[in-house]
Amino acid sequence: MHAFDVLGDPVRRRILELLAAGEQTSGSVTATIRAEFGISQPAVSQHLRVLRDNGFATVRPDGARRLYAVDDTAFREVDEWLTPFRRFWTPHLAAMATEVARGRRQRRFEGETT
């Protein structure tokens, strides 16, 4: 399965958001996803499996629990694919960073003169 096919599913994207906050038990992930999407425990397990099998998540046993975490393997593939497209947004982000810094300097200067 292509990385973007994996990421195209909103349930899998939400699971990755949860895992990005840190390692999570399968029970914790399942409870959150079931509450938010109303899908069954086996359906959540299938999404976790797709993430594992495609390099987006890892799982490790911890006694009777299974702990899931983000695996950056597939994200590196996505990052490489995006490389030729960065030219479309990098200048805009750089300009925004310049404006934010300019605003901070201005507020600091105004704070010093009052």
Secondary structure, DSSP 8 states (H G I E B T S, - for coil): --HHHHHTSHHHHHHHHHHHTS-EEHHHHHHHHHHHH---HHHHHHHHHHHHHTTSEEEEEETTEEEEEE-SHHHHHHHHHHGGGGGGTHHHHHHHHHHHHHHHHHHHHHHHH-
